[in-house]
Amino acid sequence: MKLCDFLFFTLVAGGGAALFVFAGCRFDVPALLILAGAVLLGSSYLIRRTRRRDRGEL
């Protein structure tokens, strides 16, 4: 994993943890939707990147 990927996903995880705590305290549906979207987009990015790396494109 490159350093920029690590920093990006660390920030996403930190923001997700903050949204999770915020949503848990108030049961805020938009915060839960944003968190779910960030997780889905981040995981799909990692899957695509890993597949390209395994094929030797990077």
C-alpha positions as CSV (number, residue, x, y, z in Angstrom):
1,M,0.0,0.0,0.0
2,K,1.4,3.4,-0.9
3,L,1.8,6.1,1.6
4,C,-0.9,8.3,-0.1
5,D,-3.3,5.4,0.0
6,F,-2.6,4.8,3.7
7,L,-3.1,8.5,4.6
8,F,-6.3,8.7,2.5
9,F,-7.9,5.6,4.1
10,T,-6.7,6.7,7.6
11,L,-8.6,10.0,7.1
12,V,-11.6,8.1,5.8
13,A,-11.6,5.7,8.8
14,G,-11.2,8.7,11.2
15,G,-14.1,10.5,9.6
16,G,-16.1,7.3,9.6
17,A,-15.4,6.8,13.3
18,A,-16.5,10.3,14.0
19,L,-19.7,9.9,12.0
20,F,-20.4,6.6,13.7
21,V,-20.1,8.2,17.1
22,F,-22.2,11.2,16.0
23,A,-24.9,8.9,14.4
24,G,-24.9,6.7,17.5
25,C,-25.6,9.5,19.8
26,R,-28.4,11.1,17.7
27,F,-29.3,8.2,15.4
28,D,-28.7,10.5,12.5
29,V,-29.7,8.8,9.2
30,P,-27.7,11.1,6.8
31,A,-24.5,10.5,8.8
32,L,-25.1,6.7,8.6
33,L,-25.7,7.0,4.8
34,I,-22.5,9.0,4.3
35,L,-20.6,6.4,6.4
36,A,-22.0,3.6,4.3
37,G,-21.2,5.3,1.1
38,A,-17.6,6.0,2.2
39,V,-17.1,2.4,3.1
40,L,-18.5,1.1,-0.2
41,L,-16.6,3.5,-2.3
42,G,-13.4,2.9,-0.4
43,S,-13.7,-0.8,-0.7
44,S,-14.5,-0.8,-4.4
45,Y,-11.5,1.4,-5.0
46,L,-9.2,-1.0,-3.1
47,I,-10.6,-4.0,-5.0
48,R,-10.1,-2.3,-8.4
49,R,-6.6,-1.2,-7.5
50,T,-5.6,-4.6,-6.2
51,R,-6.9,-6.3,-9.4
52,R,-5.0,-3.9,-11.6
53,R,-1.8,-4.5,-9.5
54,D,-2.3,-8.3,-9.7
55,R,-2.5,-8.0,-13.5
56,G,0.7,-5.9,-13.6
57,E,-0.8,-2.6,-14.7
58,L,0.7,-0.5,-11.9
